[in-house]
Amino acid sequence: MAVRGALPDRYLTPEDLVILLCLPSVETVYQWRRKRIGPPGFRVGRHLRFDPAKVHAWIESLSEEVA
């Protein structure tokens, strides 16, 4: 897995987001998705995946809201 600015160079799984964002559980990721408040994701069959660039943009948007 190649790393670019601390984000992997592949699509992320919900488990990856838990590790990356120090979340309490993978259920948090699914709750965010249901509430449409987390990073945008997409399905590949039954598997949920996240584009690292969109996760990074989502994190940046959060820091802009705080500033």
PQR file with spaces between the fields and no chain letter, atoms N, CA, C, O and H, PARSE charges and radii, in Angstrom:
ATOM       1  N    MET     1       0.855   -1.172    0.000 -0.4000 1.5000
ATOM       2  CA   MET     1       0.000    0.000    0.000 -0.0000 2.0000
ATOM       3  C    MET     1       0.897    1.230    0.000  0.5500 1.7000
ATOM       4  O    MET     1       1.636    1.461    0.957 -0.5500 1.4000
ATOM       5  N    ALA     2       0.837    2.013   -1.059 -0.4000 1.5000
ATOM       6  CA   ALA     2       1.606    3.254   -1.131 -0.0000 2.0000
ATOM       7  C    ALA     2       0.899    4.332   -0.330  0.5500 1.7000
ATOM       8  O    ALA     2      -0.330    4.411   -0.322 -0.5500 1.4000
ATOM       9  H    ALA     2       0.237    1.825   -1.837  0.4000 1.0000
ATOM      10  N    VAL     3       1.676    5.153    0.338 -0.4000 1.5000
ATOM      11  CA   VAL     3       1.094    6.209    1.161 -0.0000 2.0000
ATOM      12  C    VAL     3       1.433    7.560    0.552  0.5500 1.7000
ATOM      13  O    VAL     3       2.584    7.828    0.207 -0.5500 1.4000
ATOM      14  H    VAL     3       2.674    5.089    0.332  0.4000 1.0000
ATOM      15  N    ARG     4       0.415    8.408    0.424 -0.4000 1.5000
ATOM      16  CA   ARG     4       0.579    9.752   -0.125 -0.0000 2.0000
ATOM      17  C    ARG     4      -0.024   10.713    0.882  0.5500 1.7000
ATOM      18  O    ARG     4      -1.246   10.809    0.992 -0.5500 1.4000
ATOM      19  H    ARG     4      -0.519    8.190    0.705  0.4000 1.0000
ATOM      20  N    GLY     5       0.817   11.425    1.619 -0.4000 1.5000
ATOM      21  CA   GLY     5       0.310   12.374    2.607 -0.0000 2.0000
ATOM      22  C    GLY     5      -0.515   11.691    3.688  0.5500 1.7000
ATOM      23  O    GLY     5      -1.538   12.233    4.105 -0.5500 1.4000
ATOM      24  H    GLY     5       1.810   11.347    1.530  0.4000 1.0000
ATOM      25  N    ALA     6      -0.100   10.520    4.151 -0.4000 1.5000
ATOM      26  CA   ALA     6      -0.739    9.747    5.211 -0.0000 2.0000
ATOM      27  C    ALA     6      -2.007    9.034    4.751  0.5500 1.7000
ATOM      28  O    ALA     6      -2.644    8.361    5.562 -0.5500 1.4000
ATOM      29  H    ALA     6       0.731   10.080    3.813  0.4000 1.0000
ATOM      30  N    LEU     7      -2.393    9.151    3.500 -0.4000 1.5000
ATOM      31  CA   LEU     7      -3.546    8.420    2.990 -0.0000 2.0000
ATOM      32  C    LEU     7      -3.071    7.340    2.017  0.5500 1.7000
ATOM      33  O    LEU     7      -2.198    7.602    1.188 -0.5500 1.4000
ATOM      34  H    LEU     7      -1.876    9.697    2.841  0.4000 1.0000
ATOM      35  N    PRO     8      -3.628    6.136    2.104 -0.5600 1.5000
ATOM      36  CA   PRO     8      -3.232    5.066    1.185  0.2800 2.0000
ATOM      37  C    PRO     8      -3.581    5.404   -0.255  0.5500 1.7000
ATOM      38  O    PRO     8      -4.478    6.206   -0.515 -0.5500 1.4000
ATOM      39  N    ASP     9      -2.872    4.794   -1.178 -0.4000 1.5000
ATOM      40  CA   ASP     9      -3.100    5.008   -2.599 -0.0000 2.0000
ATOM      41  C    ASP     9      -4.041    3.922   -3.135  0.5500 1.7000
ATOM      42  O    ASP     9      -3.791    3.333   -4.187 -0.5500 1.4000
ATOM      43  H    ASP     9      -2.143    4.143   -0.966  0.4000 1.0000
ATOM      44  N    ARG    10      -5.115    3.671   -2.401 -0.4000 1.5000
ATOM      45  CA   ARG    10      -6.146    2.710   -2.789 -0.0000 2.0000
ATOM      46  C    ARG    10      -7.446    3.135   -2.122  0.5500 1.7000
ATOM      47  O    ARG    10      -7.448    3.981   -1.227 -0.5500 1.4000
ATOM      48  H    ARG    10      -5.317    4.149   -1.546  0.4000 1.0000
ATOM      49  N    TYR    11      -8.546    2.545   -2.562 -0.4000 1.5000
ATOM      50  CA   TYR    11      -9.820    2.867   -1.930 -0.0000 2.0000
ATOM      51  C    TYR    11      -9.836    2.360   -0.494  0.5500 1.7000
ATOM      52  O    TYR    11      -9.312    1.286   -0.198 -0.5500 1.4000
ATOM      53  H    TYR    11      -8.544    1.859   -3.289  0.4000 1.0000
ATOM      54  N    LEU    12     -10.437    3.137    0.386 -0.4000 1.5000
ATOM      55  CA   LEU    12     -10.461    2.822    1.811 -0.0000 2.0000
ATOM      56  C    LEU    12     -11.708    2.042    2.184  0.5500 1.7000
ATOM      57  O    LEU    12     -12.774    2.234    1.598 -0.5500 1.4000
ATOM      58  H    LEU    12     -10.863    4.010    0.146  0.4000 1.0000
ATOM      59  N    THR    13     -11.567    1.173    3.150 -0.4000 1.5000
ATOM      60  CA   THR    13     -12.697    0.434    3.710 -0.0000 2.0000
ATOM      61  C    THR    13     -13.191    1.189    4.947  0.5500 1.7000
ATOM      62  O    THR    13     -12.494    2.075    5.442 -0.5500 1.4000
ATOM      63  H    THR    13     -10.701    1.017    3.625  0.4000 1.0000
ATOM      64  N    PRO    14     -14.368    0.857    5.449 -0.5600 1.5000
ATOM      65  CA   PRO    14     -14.809    1.465    6.708  0.2800 2.0000
ATOM      66  C    PRO    14     -13.815    1.218    7.839  0.5500 1.7000
ATOM      67  O    PRO    14     -13.608    2.087    8.686 -0.5500 1.4000
ATOM      68  N    GLU    15     -13.206    0.044    7.856 -0.4000 1.5000
ATOM      69  CA   GLU    15     -12.210   -0.273    8.883 -0.0000 2.0000
ATOM      70  C    GLU    15     -10.997    0.646    8.777  0.5500 1.7000
ATOM      71  O    GLU    15     -10.418    1.042    9.789 -0.5500 1.4000
ATOM      72  H    GLU    15     -13.374   -0.662    7.168  0.4000 1.0000
ATOM      73  N    ASP    16     -10.615    0.984    7.538 -0.4000 1.5000
ATOM      74  CA   ASP    16      -9.504    1.925    7.333 -0.0000 2.0000
ATOM      75  C    ASP    16      -9.834    3.288    7.931  0.5500 1.7000
ATOM      76  O    ASP    16      -8.977    3.925    8.544 -0.5500 1.4000
ATOM      77  H    ASP    16     -11.085    0.662    6.716  0.4000 1.0000
ATOM      78  N    LEU    17     -11.084    3.738    7.753 -0.4000 1.5000
ATOM      79  CA   LEU    17     -11.485    5.026    8.314 -0.0000 2.0000
ATOM      80  C    LEU    17     -11.445    5.010    9.842  0.5500 1.7000
ATOM      81  O    LEU    17     -11.068    6.001   10.466 -0.5500 1.4000
ATOM      82  H    LEU    17     -11.780    3.221    7.256  0.4000 1.0000
ATOM      83  N    VAL    18     -11.831    3.889   10.438 -0.4000 1.5000
ATOM      84  CA   VAL    18     -11.777    3.763   11.895 -0.0000 2.0000
ATOM      85  C    VAL    18     -10.346    3.970   12.374  0.5500 1.7000
ATOM      86  O    VAL    18     -10.113    4.695   13.340 -0.5500 1.4000
ATOM      87  H    VAL    18     -12.137    3.083    9.930  0.4000 1.0000
ATOM      88  N    ILE    19      -9.397    3.342   11.709 -0.4000 1.5000
ATOM      89  CA   ILE    19      -7.986    3.471   12.087 -0.0000 2.0000
ATOM      90  C    ILE    19      -7.473    4.878   11.787  0.5500 1.7000
ATOM      91  O    ILE    19      -6.832    5.503   12.632 -0.5500 1.4000
ATOM      92  H    ILE    19      -9.587    2.753   10.923  0.4000 1.0000
ATOM      93  N    LEU    20      -7.755    5.368   10.594 -0.4000 1.5000
ATOM      94  CA   LEU    20      -7.258    6.674   10.154 -0.0000 2.0000
ATOM      95  C    LEU    20      -7.760    7.811   11.035  0.5500 1.7000
ATOM      96  O    LEU    20      -7.003    8.724   11.364 -0.5500 1.4000
ATOM      97  H    LEU    20      -8.275    4.861    9.907  0.4000 1.0000
ATOM      98  N    LEU    21      -9.036    7.758   11.419 -0.4000 1.5000
ATOM      99  CA   LEU    21      -9.659    8.850   12.163 -0.0000 2.0000
ATOM     100  C    LEU    21      -9.796    8.563   13.656  0.5500 1.7000
ATOM     101  O    LEU    21     -10.379    9.358   14.393 -0.5500 1.4000
ATOM     102  H    LEU    21      -9.651    7.016   11.152  0.4000 1.0000
ATOM     103  N    CYS    22      -9.261    7.430   14.100 -0.4000 1.5000
ATOM     104  CA   CYS    22      -9.334    7.029   15.522 -0.0000 2.0000
ATOM     105  C    CYS    22     -10.777    7.018   16.016  0.5500 1.7000
ATOM     106  O    CYS    22     -11.086    7.575   17.070 -0.5500 1.4000
ATOM     107  H    CYS    22      -8.787    6.784   13.502  0.4000 1.0000
ATOM     108  N    LEU    23     -11.648    6.387   15.256 -0.4000 1.5000
ATOM     109  CA   LEU    23     -13.063    6.305   15.604 -0.0000 2.0000
ATOM     110  C    LEU    23     -13.292    5.149   16.572  0.5500 1.7000
ATOM     111  O    LEU    23     -12.501    4.207   16.612 -0.5500 1.4000
ATOM     112  H    LEU    23     -11.398    5.934   14.401  0.4000 1.0000
ATOM     113  N    PRO    24     -14.375    5.217   17.352 -0.5600 1.5000
ATOM     114  CA   PRO    24     -14.634    4.154   18.329  0.2800 2.0000
ATOM     115  C    PRO    24     -14.972    2.803   17.692  0.5500 1.7000
ATOM     116  O    PRO    24     -14.588    1.757   18.214 -0.5500 1.4000
ATOM     117  N    SER    25     -15.697    2.825   16.554 -0.4000 1.5000
ATOM     118  CA   SER    25     -16.057    1.565   15.910 -0.0000 2.0000
ATOM     119  C    SER    25     -16.462    1.816   14.466  0.5500 1.7000
ATOM     120  O    SER    25     -16.679    2.957   14.056 -0.5500 1.4000
ATOM     121  H    SER    25     -16.009    3.674   16.129  0.4000 1.0000
ATOM     122  N    VAL    26     -16.560    0.740   13.705 -0.4000 1.5000
ATOM     123  CA   VAL    26     -16.977    0.838   12.317 -0.0000 2.0000
ATOM     124  C    VAL    26     -18.443    1.271   12.228  0.5500 1.7000
ATOM     125  O    VAL    26     -18.863    1.823   11.210 -0.5500 1.4000
ATOM     126  H    VAL    26     -16.383   -0.186   14.038  0.4000 1.0000
ATOM     127  N    GLU    27     -19.212    1.028   13.272 -0.4000 1.5000
ATOM     128  CA   GLU    27     -20.610    1.463   13.286 -0.0000 2.0000
ATOM     129  C    GLU    27     -20.711    2.986   13.155  0.5500 1.7000
ATOM     130  O    GLU    27     -21.684    3.492   12.596 -0.5500 1.4000
ATOM     131  H    GLU    27     -18.871    0.579   14.098  0.4000 1.0000
ATOM     132  N    THR    28     -19.735    3.707   13.657 -0.4000 1.5000
ATOM     133  CA   THR    28     -19.718    5.165   13.512 -0.0000 2.0000
ATOM     134  C    THR    28     -19.715    5.553   12.040  0.5500 1.7000
ATOM     135  O    THR    28     -20.435    6.467   11.639 -0.5500 1.4000
ATOM     136  H    THR    28     -18.944    3.296   14.111  0.4000 1.0000
ATOM     137  N    VAL    29     -18.916    4.871   11.238 -0.4000 1.5000
ATOM     138  CA   VAL    29     -18.840    5.146    9.797 -0.0000 2.0000
ATOM     139  C    VAL    29     -20.200    4.911    9.148  0.5500 1.7000
ATOM     140  O    VAL    29     -20.657    5.718    8.339 -0.5500 1.4000
ATOM     141  H    VAL    29     -18.332    4.128   11.564  0.4000 1.0000
ATOM     142  N    TYR    30     -20.838    3.807    9.503 -0.4000 1.5000
ATOM     143  CA   TYR    30     -22.153    3.506    8.929 -0.0000 2.0000
ATOM     144  C    TYR    30     -23.214    4.499    9.406  0.5500 1.7000
ATOM     145  O    TYR    30     -24.111    4.843    8.637 -0.5500 1.4000
ATOM     146  H    TYR    30     -20.467    3.151   10.160  0.4000 1.0000
ATOM     147  N    GLN    31     -23.136    4.962   10.641 -0.4000 1.5000
ATOM     148  CA   GLN    31     -24.077    5.977   11.131 -0.0000 2.0000
ATOM     149  C    GLN    31     -23.879    7.283   10.370  0.5500 1.7000
ATOM     150  O    GLN    31     -24.852    7.926    9.977 -0.5500 1.4000
ATOM     151  H    GLN    31     -22.407    4.682   11.266  0.4000 1.0000
ATOM     152  N    TRP    32     -22.629    7.676   10.160 -0.4000 1.5000
ATOM     153  CA   TRP    32     -22.361    8.886    9.384 -0.0000 2.0000
ATOM     154  C    TRP    32     -22.964    8.765    7.989  0.5500 1.7000
ATOM     155  O    TRP    32     -23.546    9.718    7.471 -0.5500 1.4000
ATOM     156  H    TRP    32     -21.839    7.154   10.479  0.4000 1.0000
ATOM     157  N    ARG    33     -22.821    7.602    7.391 -0.4000 1.5000
ATOM     158  CA   ARG    33     -23.351    7.401    6.040 -0.0000 2.0000
ATOM     159  C    ARG    33     -24.869    7.518    6.033  0.5500 1.7000
ATOM     160  O    ARG    33     -25.436    8.154    5.144 -0.5500 1.4000
ATOM     161  H    ARG    33     -22.348    6.828    7.811  0.4000 1.0000
ATOM     162  N    ARG    34     -25.536    6.909    7.018 -0.4000 1.5000
ATOM     163  CA   ARG    34     -26.998    7.000    7.100 -0.0000 2.0000
ATOM     164  C    ARG    34     -27.454    8.443    7.300  0.5500 1.7000
ATOM     165  O    ARG    34     -28.469    8.861    6.743 -0.5500 1.4000
ATOM     166  H    ARG    34     -25.076    6.393    7.740  0.4000 1.0000
ATOM     167  N    LYS    35     -26.705    9.197    8.093 -0.4000 1.5000
ATOM     168  CA   LYS    35     -27.060   10.591    8.382 -0.0000 2.0000
ATOM     169  C    LYS    35     -26.521   11.565    7.335  0.5500 1.7000
ATOM     170  O    LYS    35     -26.831   12.756    7.367 -0.5500 1.4000
ATOM     171  H    LYS    35     -25.881    8.857    8.546  0.4000 1.0000
ATOM     172  N    ARG    36     -25.712   11.049    6.406 -0.4000 1.5000
ATOM     173  CA   ARG    36     -25.091   11.857    5.334 -0.0000 2.0000
ATOM     174  C    ARG    36     -24.220   12.977    5.896  0.5500 1.7000
ATOM     175  O    ARG    36     -24.254   14.108    5.411 -0.5500 1.4000
ATOM     176  H    ARG    36     -25.460   10.081    6.379  0.4000 1.0000
ATOM     177  N    ILE    37     -23.439   12.648    6.925 -0.4000 1.5000
ATOM     178  CA   ILE    37     -22.570   13.658    7.519 -0.0000 2.0000
ATOM     179  C    ILE    37     -21.094   13.289    7.404  0.5500 1.7000
ATOM     180  O    ILE    37     -20.235   14.104    7.739 -0.5500 1.4000
ATOM     181  H    ILE    37     -23.411   11.729    7.319  0.4000 1.0000
ATOM     182  N    GLY    38     -20.787   12.107    6.947 -0.4000 1.5000
ATOM     183  CA   GLY    38     -19.393   11.664    6.841 -0.0000 2.0000
ATOM     184  C    GLY    38     -18.852   11.857    5.440  0.5500 1.7000
ATOM     185  O    GLY    38     -19.494   12.479    4.594 -0.5500 1.4000
ATOM     186  H    GLY    38     -21.485   11.445    6.674  0.4000 1.0000
ATOM     187  N    PRO    39     -17.671   11.323    5.201 -0.5600 1.5000
ATOM     188  CA   PRO    39     -17.090   11.426    3.858  0.2800 2.0000
ATOM     189  C    PRO    39     -17.931   10.628    2.862  0.5500 1.7000
ATOM     190  O    PRO    39     -18.530    9.617    3.225 -0.5500 1.4000
ATOM     191  N    PRO    40     -17.975   11.080    1.612 -0.5600 1.5000
ATOM     192  CA   PRO    40     -18.765   10.357    0.613  0.2800 2.0000
ATOM     193  C    PRO    40     -18.154    8.997    0.317  0.5500 1.7000
ATOM     194  O    PRO    40     -16.940    8.866    0.165 -0.5500 1.4000
ATOM     195  N    GLY    41     -19.001    7.999    0.237 -0.4000 1.5000
ATOM     196  CA   GLY    41     -18.558    6.646   -0.064 -0.0000 2.0000
ATOM     197  C    GLY    41     -19.358    6.081   -1.219  0.5500 1.7000
ATOM     198  O    GLY    41     -20.304    6.704   -1.701 -0.5500 1.4000
ATOM     199  H    GLY    41     -19.988    8.105    0.361  0.4000 1.0000
ATOM     200  N    PHE    42     -18.973    4.907   -1.655 -0.4000 1.5000
ATOM     201  CA   PHE    42     -19.694    4.237   -2.737 -0.0000 2.0000
ATOM     202  C    PHE    42     -19.629    2.736   -2.506  0.5500 1.7000
ATOM     203  O    PHE    42     -18.772    2.239   -1.775 -0.5500 1.4000
ATOM     204  H    PHE    42     -18.205    4.400   -1.264  0.4000 1.0000
ATOM     205  N    ARG    43     -20.531    2.039   -3.129 -0.4000 1.5000
ATOM     206  CA   ARG    43     -20.601    0.588   -2.980 -0.0000 2.0000
ATOM     207  C    ARG    43     -19.967   -0.096   -4.189  0.5500 1.7000
ATOM     208  O    ARG    43     -20.145    0.322   -5.333 -0.5500 1.4000
ATOM     209  H    ARG    43     -21.228    2.442   -3.722  0.4000 1.0000
ATOM     210  N    VAL    44     -19.232   -1.145   -3.901 -0.4000 1.5000
ATOM     211  CA   VAL    44     -18.730   -2.067   -4.909 -0.0000 2.0000
ATOM     212  C    VAL    44     -19.366   -3.398   -4.533  0.5500 1.7000
ATOM     213  O    VAL    44     -18.862   -4.121   -3.674 -0.5500 1.4000
ATOM     214  H    VAL    44     -19.087   -1.484   -2.971  0.4000 1.0000
ATOM     215  N    GLY    45     -20.474   -3.708   -5.185 -0.4000 1.5000
ATOM     216  CA   GLY    45     -21.260   -4.853   -4.753 -0.0000 2.0000
ATOM     217  C    GLY    45     -21.836   -4.548   -3.383  0.5500 1.7000
ATOM     218  O    GLY    45     -22.556   -3.565   -3.213 -0.5500 1.4000
ATOM     219  H    GLY    45     -20.884   -3.120   -5.883  0.4000 1.0000
ATOM     220  N    ARG    46     -21.525   -5.381   -2.411 -0.4000 1.5000
ATOM     221  CA   ARG    46     -22.020   -5.130   -1.054 -0.0000 2.0000
ATOM     222  C    ARG    46     -20.998   -4.443   -0.171  0.5500 1.7000
ATOM     223  O    ARG    46     -21.254   -4.210    1.011 -0.5500 1.4000
ATOM     224  H    ARG    46     -20.940   -6.180   -2.549  0.4000 1.0000
ATOM     225  N    HIS    47     -19.841   -4.115   -0.732 -0.4000 1.5000
ATOM     226  CA   HIS    47     -18.746   -3.530    0.037 -0.0000 2.0000
ATOM     227  C    HIS    47     -18.723   -2.011   -0.089  0.5500 1.7000
ATOM     228  O    HIS    47     -18.849   -1.470   -1.188 -0.5500 1.4000
ATOM     229  H    HIS    47     -19.633   -4.303   -1.692  0.4000 1.0000
ATOM     230  N    LEU    48     -18.560   -1.331    1.037 -0.4000 1.5000
ATOM     231  CA   LEU    48     -18.485    0.122    1.077 -0.0000 2.0000
ATOM     232  C    LEU    48     -17.027    0.547    0.944  0.5500 1.7000
ATOM     233  O    LEU    48     -16.152    0.012    1.625 -0.5500 1.4000
ATOM     234  H    LEU    48     -18.457   -1.770    1.930  0.4000 1.0000
ATOM     235  N    ARG    49     -16.771    1.509    0.065 -0.4000 1.5000
ATOM     236  CA   ARG    49     -15.416    2.006   -0.150 -0.0000 2.0000
ATOM     237  C    ARG    49     -15.433    3.534   -0.181  0.5500 1.7000
ATOM     238  O    ARG    49     -16.458    4.161   -0.448 -0.5500 1.4000
ATOM     239  H    ARG    49     -17.481    1.943   -0.488  0.4000 1.0000
ATOM     240  N    PHE    50     -14.262    4.113    0.101 -0.4000 1.5000
ATOM     241  CA   PHE    50     -14.099    5.561    0.130 -0.0000 2.0000
ATOM     242  C    PHE    50     -12.876    5.943   -0.680  0.5500 1.7000
ATOM     243  O    PHE    50     -11.831    5.300   -0.587 -0.5500 1.4000
ATOM     244  H    PHE    50     -13.429    3.604    0.318  0.4000 1.0000
ATOM     245  N    ASP    51     -13.012    7.000   -1.480 -0.4000 1.5000
ATOM     246  CA   ASP    51     -11.886    7.530   -2.245 -0.0000 2.0000
ATOM     247  C    ASP    51     -11.017    8.352   -1.294  0.5500 1.7000
ATOM     248  O    ASP    51     -11.522    9.281   -0.662 -0.5500 1.4000
ATOM     249  H    ASP    51     -13.861    7.523   -1.556  0.4000 1.0000
ATOM     250  N    PRO    52      -9.722    8.036   -1.174 -0.5600 1.5000
ATOM     251  CA   PRO    52      -8.854    8.776   -0.249  0.2800 2.0000
ATOM     252  C    PRO    52      -8.857   10.289   -0.501  0.5500 1.7000
ATOM     253  O    PRO    52      -8.796   11.073    0.445 -0.5500 1.4000
ATOM     254  N    ALA    53      -8.925   10.696   -1.763 -0.4000 1.5000
ATOM     255  CA   ALA    53      -8.937   12.125   -2.076 -0.0000 2.0000
ATOM     256  C    ALA    53     -10.197   12.794   -1.530  0.5500 1.7000
ATOM     257  O    ALA    53     -10.136   13.920   -1.038 -0.5500 1.4000
ATOM     258  H    ALA    53      -8.974   10.058   -2.532  0.4000 1.0000
ATOM     259  N    LYS    54     -11.337   12.108   -1.615 -0.4000 1.5000
ATOM     260  CA   LYS    54     -12.592   12.677   -1.110 -0.0000 2.0000
ATOM     261  C    LYS    54     -12.610   12.678    0.416  0.5500 1.7000
ATOM     262  O    LYS    54     -13.179   13.581    1.029 -0.5500 1.4000
ATOM     263  H    LYS    54     -11.387   11.193   -2.016  0.4000 1.0000
ATOM     264  N    VAL    55     -11.992   11.676    1.029 -0.4000 1.5000
ATOM     265  CA   VAL    55     -11.879   11.663    2.490 -0.0000 2.0000
ATOM     266  C    VAL    55     -11.025   12.850    2.933  0.5500 1.7000
ATOM     267  O    VAL    55     -11.364   13.542    3.893 -0.5500 1.4000
ATOM     268  H    VAL    55     -11.529   10.943    0.531  0.4000 1.0000
ATOM     269  N    HIS    56      -9.924   13.080    2.232 -0.4000 1.5000
ATOM     270  CA   HIS    56      -9.045   14.214    2.555 -0.0000 2.0000
ATOM     271  C    HIS    56      -9.802   15.536    2.391  0.5500 1.7000
ATOM     272  O    HIS    56      -9.701   16.420    3.242 -0.5500 1.4000
ATOM     273  H    HIS    56      -9.649   12.519    1.452  0.4000 1.0000
ATOM     274  N    ALA    57     -10.559   15.671    1.299 -0.4000 1.5000
ATOM     275  CA   ALA    57     -11.338   16.900    1.062 -0.0000 2.0000
ATOM     276  C    ALA    57     -12.385   17.088    2.164  0.5500 1.7000
ATOM     277  O    ALA    57     -12.624   18.212    2.606 -0.5500 1.4000
ATOM     278  H    ALA    57     -10.641   14.953    0.608  0.4000 1.0000
ATOM     279  N    TRP    58     -13.005   15.998    2.603 -0.4000 1.5000
ATOM     280  CA   TRP    58     -13.998   16.074    3.674 -0.0000 2.0000
ATOM     281  C    TRP    58     -13.341   16.536    4.970  0.5500 1.7000
ATOM     282  O    TRP    58     -13.896   17.375    5.680 -0.5500 1.4000
ATOM     283  H    TRP    58     -12.811   15.086    2.244  0.4000 1.0000
ATOM     284  N    ILE    59     -12.175   16.002    5.282 -0.4000 1.5000
ATOM     285  CA   ILE    59     -11.444   16.417    6.485 -0.0000 2.0000
ATOM     286  C    ILE    59     -11.078   17.899    6.389  0.5500 1.7000
ATOM     287  O    ILE    59     -11.216   18.633    7.367 -0.5500 1.4000
ATOM     288  H    ILE    59     -11.724   15.321    4.706  0.4000 1.0000
ATOM     289  N    GLU    60     -10.619   18.337    5.234 -0.4000 1.5000
ATOM     290  CA   GLU    60     -10.283   19.749    5.022 -0.0000 2.0000
ATOM     291  C    GLU    60     -11.507   20.636    5.215  0.5500 1.7000
ATOM     292  O    GLU    60     -11.404   21.716    5.796 -0.5500 1.4000
ATOM     293  H    GLU    60     -10.507   17.740    4.439  0.4000 1.0000
ATOM     294  N    SER    61     -12.670   20.186    4.729 -0.4000 1.5000
ATOM     295  CA   SER    61     -13.884   20.990    4.872 -0.0000 2.0000
ATOM     296  C    SER    61     -14.271   21.134    6.340  0.5500 1.7000
ATOM     297  O    SER    61     -14.817   22.162    6.741 -0.5500 1.4000
ATOM     298  H    SER    61     -12.754   19.309    4.257  0.4000 1.0000
ATOM     299  N    LEU    62     -13.992   20.108    7.142 -0.4000 1.5000
ATOM     300  CA   LEU    62     -14.274   20.203    8.575 -0.0000 2.0000
ATOM     301  C    LEU    62     -13.385   21.234    9.245  0.5500 1.7000
ATOM     302  O    LEU    62     -13.839   21.987   10.107 -0.5500 1.4000
ATOM     303  H    LEU    62     -13.548   19.273    6.817  0.4000 1.0000
ATOM     304  N    SER    63     -12.125   21.269    8.853 -0.4000 1.5000
ATOM     305  CA   SER    63     -11.197   22.229    9.466 -0.0000 2.0000
ATOM     306  C    SER    63     -11.541   23.667    9.032  0.5500 1.7000
ATOM     307  O    SER    63     -11.297   24.612    9.782 -0.5500 1.4000
ATOM     308  H    SER    63     -11.756   20.657    8.154  0.4000 1.0000
ATOM     309  N    GLU    64     -12.100   23.831    7.834 -0.4000 1.5000
ATOM     310  CA   GLU    64     -12.516   25.160    7.381 -0.0000 2.0000
ATOM     311  C    GLU    64     -13.741   25.634    8.166  0.5500 1.7000
ATOM     312  O    GLU    64     -13.872   26.826    8.443 -0.5500 1.4000
ATOM     313  H    GLU    64     -12.298   23.063    7.224  0.4000 1.0000
ATOM     314  N    GLU    65     -14.644   24.704    8.528 -0.4000 1.5000
ATOM     315  CA   GLU    65     -15.831   25.068    9.294 -0.0000 2.0000
ATOM     316  C    GLU    65     -15.452   25.562   10.686  0.5500 1.7000
ATOM     317  O    GLU    65     -16.097   26.459   11.227 -0.5500 1.4000
ATOM     318  H    GLU    65     -14.537   23.736    8.302  0.4000 1.0000
ATOM     319  N    VAL    66     -14.413   24.980   11.261 -0.4000 1.5000
ATOM     320  CA   VAL    66     -13.984   25.344   12.608 -0.0000 2.0000
ATOM     321  C    VAL    66     -13.294   26.702   12.615  0.5500 1.7000
ATOM     322  O    VAL    66     -13.425   27.468   13.569 -0.5500 1.4000
ATOM     323  H    VAL    66     -13.888   24.251   10.821  0.4000 1.0000
ATOM     324  N    ALA    67     -12.562   26.996   11.549 -0.4000 1.5000
ATOM     325  CA   ALA    67     -11.784   28.245   11.476 -0.0000 2.0000
ATOM     326  C    ALA    67     -12.631   29.471   11.342  0.5500 1.7000
ATOM     327  O    ALA    67     -12.103   30.581   11.272 -0.5500 1.4000
ATOM     328  H    ALA    67     -12.456   26.374   10.773  0.4000 1.0000
